[in-house]
Amino acid sequence: MRFFRPRAKRTTEPPVARAMALYTAGRYAEAVTEARAVARSLPHDDTYTPLALSITANATGAQGRHADALAIYDEVLPAVGKSFGADHWQTLKLRSDRAQTLAELGRYAECEAECAAVARTASGGAGELQNVVRAASNGLVFALSAQERHPEAEARAREALAVHPEPDRLTLALRLGLARSLNGQARYEEALAEAEHARELHRCLPGGENRSVTGSVELAMATALLGLRRGTEARLHGTAAHDVCLASFGPDHRRTVEAQTLLDRIAEA
Protein backbone atom coordinates (compact mmCIF):
# COMPACT_ATOMS: atom_id res chain seq x y z
CA MET A 1 0.00 0.00 0.00
CA ARG A 2 1.19 3.39 -0.91
CA PHE A 3 0.92 6.69 0.92
CA PHE A 4 0.37 9.55 -1.53
CA ARG A 5 1.73 12.81 -0.29
CA PRO A 6 -0.78 15.66 -0.32
CA ARG A 7 0.24 18.94 -1.84
CA ALA A 8 -1.09 21.29 0.79
CA LYS A 9 1.31 24.16 1.39
CA ARG A 10 2.87 24.18 4.82
CA THR A 11 5.84 26.03 6.17
CA THR A 12 6.70 23.35 8.72
CA GLU A 13 7.16 19.59 8.64
CA PRO A 14 3.92 17.74 7.81
CA PRO A 15 2.13 16.56 10.96
CA VAL A 16 2.20 12.95 9.73
CA ALA A 17 5.97 12.95 9.11
CA ARG A 18 6.89 11.07 12.28
CA ALA A 19 4.11 8.49 11.83
CA MET A 20 5.20 7.90 8.23
CA ALA A 21 8.83 7.53 9.31
CA LEU A 22 7.87 4.98 11.97
CA TYR A 23 5.82 3.01 9.45
CA THR A 24 8.63 3.11 6.89
CA ALA A 25 11.04 1.84 9.54
CA GLY A 26 8.73 -1.09 10.32
CA ARG A 27 7.89 0.22 13.79
CA TYR A 28 4.21 -0.46 13.28
CA ALA A 29 2.87 -0.31 16.84
CA GLU A 30 4.54 3.06 17.38
CA ALA A 31 3.25 4.26 14.01
CA VAL A 32 -0.32 3.41 15.07
CA THR A 33 0.04 5.36 18.30
CA GLU A 34 1.55 8.39 16.58
CA ALA A 35 -0.90 8.42 13.67
CA ARG A 36 -3.92 8.14 16.00
CA ALA A 37 -2.65 11.11 18.00
CA VAL A 38 -2.20 13.16 14.82
CA ALA A 39 -5.68 12.29 13.54
CA ARG A 40 -7.23 13.35 16.85
CA SER A 41 -5.37 16.67 16.74
CA LEU A 42 -6.49 17.68 13.22
CA PRO A 43 -9.85 18.93 11.91
CA HIS A 44 -11.83 16.30 9.98
CA ASP A 45 -11.42 18.27 6.74
CA ASP A 46 -7.67 18.81 7.07
CA THR A 47 -5.71 17.43 4.10
CA TYR A 48 -3.58 15.29 6.40
CA THR A 49 -6.38 13.72 8.43
CA PRO A 50 -7.16 10.87 5.99
CA LEU A 51 -3.45 10.21 5.57
CA ALA A 52 -3.04 9.86 9.34
CA LEU A 53 -6.01 7.49 9.42
CA SER A 54 -4.59 5.52 6.49
CA ILE A 55 -1.28 5.11 8.31
CA THR A 56 -3.17 3.88 11.37
CA ALA A 57 -5.00 1.24 9.36
CA ASN A 58 -1.99 0.20 7.28
CA ALA A 59 0.27 -0.14 10.32
CA THR A 60 -2.41 -2.18 12.07
CA GLY A 61 -2.69 -4.51 9.08
CA ALA A 62 1.08 -4.80 8.84
CA GLN A 63 1.00 -6.46 12.25
CA GLY A 64 -1.33 -9.14 10.87
CA ARG A 65 -4.37 -7.53 12.52
CA HIS A 66 -6.33 -7.32 9.28
CA ALA A 67 -9.79 -7.44 10.88
CA ASP A 68 -8.84 -4.53 13.13
CA ALA A 69 -7.51 -2.62 10.12
CA LEU A 70 -10.78 -3.18 8.26
CA ALA A 71 -12.73 -1.87 11.24
CA ILE A 72 -10.65 1.32 11.15
CA TYR A 73 -11.41 1.84 7.46
CA ASP A 74 -15.11 1.21 8.03
CA GLU A 75 -15.10 3.77 10.82
CA VAL A 76 -13.28 6.57 9.00
CA LEU A 77 -14.41 6.25 5.38
CA PRO A 78 -17.84 7.88 5.84
CA ALA A 79 -16.29 10.96 7.48
CA VAL A 80 -13.55 11.24 4.85
CA GLY A 81 -16.07 10.90 2.05
CA LYS A 82 -18.26 13.59 3.61
CA SER A 83 -15.33 15.99 4.03
CA PHE A 84 -13.60 15.49 0.68
CA GLY A 85 -16.28 14.07 -1.60
CA ALA A 86 -16.81 10.59 -2.98
CA ASP A 87 -14.60 11.14 -6.04
CA HIS A 88 -11.68 12.83 -4.26
CA TRP A 89 -8.40 10.94 -4.43
CA GLN A 90 -8.15 10.82 -0.64
CA THR A 91 -11.48 9.01 -0.40
CA LEU A 92 -10.69 6.68 -3.29
CA LYS A 93 -7.25 5.91 -1.84
CA LEU A 94 -8.83 4.82 1.43
CA ARG A 95 -11.36 2.69 -0.45
CA SER A 96 -8.53 1.00 -2.35
CA ASP A 97 -6.61 0.29 0.85
CA ARG A 98 -9.76 -1.06 2.49
CA ALA A 99 -10.41 -3.33 -0.49
CA GLN A 100 -6.93 -4.79 -0.27
CA THR A 101 -7.47 -5.43 3.43
CA LEU A 102 -10.48 -7.51 2.39
CA ALA A 103 -8.08 -9.62 0.31
CA GLU A 104 -5.86 -10.14 3.33
CA LEU A 105 -8.95 -11.58 5.04
CA GLY A 106 -9.64 -13.93 2.13
CA ARG A 107 -12.62 -11.91 0.87
CA TYR A 108 -11.30 -11.89 -2.68
CA ALA A 109 -14.54 -11.36 -4.62
CA GLU A 110 -15.33 -8.29 -2.51
CA CYS A 111 -11.79 -6.99 -3.03
CA GLU A 112 -12.13 -7.52 -6.78
CA ALA A 113 -15.43 -5.65 -7.01
CA GLU A 114 -14.27 -2.71 -4.93
CA CYS A 115 -10.88 -2.34 -6.65
CA ALA A 116 -12.58 -2.42 -10.04
CA ALA A 117 -15.06 0.24 -8.91
CA VAL A 118 -12.31 2.48 -7.52
CA ALA A 119 -10.23 2.14 -10.69
CA ARG A 120 -13.23 3.06 -12.86
CA THR A 121 -14.01 6.12 -10.76
CA ALA A 122 -10.41 7.34 -10.72
CA SER A 123 -9.65 6.61 -14.38
CA GLY A 124 -9.33 9.64 -16.59
CA GLY A 125 -8.13 11.78 -13.70
CA ALA A 126 -4.65 13.22 -13.35
CA GLY A 127 -2.02 13.40 -10.63
CA GLU A 128 -2.82 11.39 -7.52
CA LEU A 129 -5.88 9.83 -9.17
CA GLN A 130 -3.56 7.96 -11.53
CA ASN A 131 -1.72 6.52 -8.54
CA VAL A 132 -5.08 5.44 -7.13
CA VAL A 133 -5.85 3.63 -10.41
CA ARG A 134 -2.53 1.79 -10.22
CA ALA A 135 -2.97 0.87 -6.55
CA ALA A 136 -6.48 -0.42 -7.21
CA SER A 137 -5.23 -2.35 -10.24
CA ASN A 138 -2.63 -4.03 -8.06
CA GLY A 139 -5.36 -5.10 -5.62
CA LEU A 140 -7.45 -6.37 -8.50
CA VAL A 141 -4.55 -8.43 -9.88
CA PHE A 142 -4.04 -10.06 -6.51
CA ALA A 143 -7.75 -10.78 -6.03
CA LEU A 144 -8.06 -12.34 -9.48
CA SER A 145 -5.04 -14.60 -8.92
CA ALA A 146 -6.35 -15.59 -5.49
CA GLN A 147 -9.52 -16.79 -7.24
CA GLU A 148 -7.34 -18.75 -9.70
CA ARG A 149 -8.33 -16.46 -12.57
CA HIS A 150 -4.72 -16.14 -13.55
CA PRO A 151 -5.08 -15.16 -17.24
CA GLU A 152 -7.31 -12.24 -16.22
CA ALA A 153 -4.81 -11.22 -13.56
CA GLU A 154 -1.97 -11.38 -16.09
CA ALA A 155 -3.89 -9.21 -18.57
CA ARG A 156 -4.70 -6.59 -15.94
CA ALA A 157 -1.11 -6.47 -14.67
CA ARG A 158 0.31 -6.07 -18.17
CA GLU A 159 -2.22 -3.35 -18.95
CA ALA A 160 -1.29 -1.36 -15.84
CA LEU A 161 2.44 -1.79 -16.44
CA ALA A 162 2.11 -0.63 -20.05
CA VAL A 163 0.47 2.62 -18.93
CA HIS A 164 3.08 3.41 -16.29
CA PRO A 165 6.32 1.42 -16.63
CA GLU A 166 8.50 3.81 -14.62
CA PRO A 167 10.35 2.08 -11.77
CA ASP A 168 8.61 2.74 -8.47
CA ARG A 169 6.94 0.83 -5.66
CA LEU A 170 3.65 0.33 -7.47
CA THR A 171 5.44 -0.96 -10.56
CA LEU A 172 7.27 -3.41 -8.32
CA ALA A 173 3.98 -4.59 -6.79
CA LEU A 174 2.41 -5.03 -10.23
CA ARG A 175 5.41 -7.00 -11.49
CA LEU A 176 5.11 -9.30 -8.52
CA GLY A 177 1.42 -9.68 -9.28
CA LEU A 178 2.32 -10.58 -12.85
CA ALA A 179 4.81 -13.19 -11.61
CA ARG A 180 2.11 -14.64 -9.34
CA SER A 181 -0.30 -14.93 -12.27
CA LEU A 182 2.34 -16.66 -14.41
CA ASN A 183 3.13 -19.11 -11.62
CA GLY A 184 -0.59 -19.80 -11.39
CA GLN A 185 -0.58 -20.77 -15.06
CA ALA A 186 2.44 -23.08 -14.58
CA ARG A 187 4.51 -20.77 -16.81
CA TYR A 188 7.40 -21.09 -14.43
CA GLU A 189 10.25 -19.93 -16.67
CA GLU A 190 8.38 -16.70 -17.42
CA ALA A 191 7.43 -16.29 -13.78
CA LEU A 192 11.04 -16.71 -12.68
CA ALA A 193 12.22 -14.15 -15.23
CA GLU A 194 9.59 -11.68 -14.03
CA ALA A 195 10.52 -12.31 -10.40
CA GLU A 196 14.17 -11.67 -11.23
CA HIS A 197 13.20 -8.36 -12.86
CA ALA A 198 11.24 -7.52 -9.73
CA ARG A 199 14.28 -8.38 -7.59
CA GLU A 200 16.43 -5.91 -9.54
CA LEU A 201 13.83 -3.19 -9.15
CA HIS A 202 13.52 -4.04 -5.46
CA ARG A 203 17.25 -3.49 -5.04
CA CYS A 204 17.11 -0.09 -6.74
CA LEU A 205 14.31 1.39 -4.61
CA PRO A 206 14.80 2.96 -1.18
CA GLY A 207 14.24 0.57 1.70
CA GLY A 208 11.09 2.26 2.90
CA GLU A 209 9.52 1.95 -0.53
CA ASN A 210 10.01 -1.82 -0.42
CA ARG A 211 8.72 -2.66 3.03
CA SER A 212 5.12 -3.39 2.04
CA VAL A 213 6.30 -6.10 -0.39
CA THR A 214 8.72 -7.68 2.08
CA GLY A 215 9.18 -11.35 1.25
CA SER A 216 7.17 -11.18 -1.98
CA VAL A 217 10.15 -11.42 -4.33
CA GLU A 218 11.46 -14.48 -2.54
CA LEU A 219 8.00 -16.07 -2.54
CA ALA A 220 7.61 -15.55 -6.30
CA MET A 221 11.06 -16.98 -6.99
CA ALA A 222 10.58 -19.96 -4.69
CA THR A 223 7.24 -20.82 -6.30
CA ALA A 224 8.71 -20.68 -9.79
CA LEU A 225 11.76 -22.71 -8.80
CA LEU A 226 9.58 -25.37 -7.19
CA GLY A 227 7.58 -25.58 -10.41
CA LEU A 228 10.85 -26.04 -12.31
CA ARG A 229 11.81 -28.85 -9.92
CA ARG A 230 14.77 -26.90 -8.58
CA GLY A 231 13.97 -27.88 -5.01
CA THR A 232 17.18 -26.83 -3.26
CA GLU A 233 17.00 -23.30 -4.66
CA ALA A 234 13.27 -23.14 -3.96
CA ARG A 235 13.89 -24.09 -0.33
CA LEU A 236 16.52 -21.36 0.08
CA HIS A 237 14.24 -18.64 -1.28
CA GLY A 238 11.21 -19.98 0.58
CA THR A 239 13.09 -20.01 3.87
CA ALA A 240 14.32 -16.47 3.25
CA ALA A 241 10.75 -15.36 2.53
CA HIS A 242 9.41 -16.96 5.70
CA ASP A 243 12.17 -15.62 7.91
CA VAL A 244 11.86 -12.02 6.72
CA CYS A 245 8.05 -12.07 6.87
CA LEU A 246 8.08 -13.55 10.37
CA ALA A 247 10.54 -10.91 11.56
CA SER A 248 8.74 -8.03 9.84
CA PHE A 249 5.06 -8.93 10.20
CA GLY A 250 4.76 -11.70 12.76
CA PRO A 251 3.30 -15.23 12.45
CA ASP A 252 -0.30 -14.20 11.73
CA HIS A 253 0.32 -12.09 8.66
CA ARG A 254 -1.05 -13.54 5.43
CA ARG A 255 2.35 -13.51 3.73
CA THR A 256 4.07 -15.32 6.61
CA VAL A 257 1.42 -18.03 6.45
CA GLU A 258 1.80 -18.23 2.66
CA ALA A 259 5.57 -18.68 3.00
CA GLN A 260 5.12 -21.48 5.55
CA THR A 261 2.61 -23.22 3.28
CA LEU A 262 5.08 -23.01 0.41
CA LEU A 263 7.85 -24.47 2.57
CA ASP A 264 5.55 -27.38 3.44
CA ARG A 265 4.94 -28.00 -0.28
CA ILE A 266 8.69 -27.92 -0.96
CA ALA A 267 9.31 -30.44 1.82
CA GLU A 268 6.71 -32.79 0.36
CA ALA A 269 7.99 -32.51 -3.24
Secondary structure, DSSP 8 states (H G I E B T S, - for coil): ----------SS--TTHHHHHHHHTT-HHHHHHHHHHHHHHS-TTSTTHHHHHHHHHHHHHTTT-HHHHHHHHHHHHHHHHHHH-TTSHHHHHHHHHHHHHHHHTT-HHHHHHHHHHHHHHHTT--THHHHHHHHHHHHHHHHHHHTT-HHHHHHHHHHHHHH--SSSHHHHHHHHHHHHHHHHTT-HHHHHHHHHHHHHHHHHS-HHHHGGGTTHHHHHHHHHHHHTT-HHHHHHHHHHHHHHHHHHH-TTSHHHHHHHHHHHHHHH-
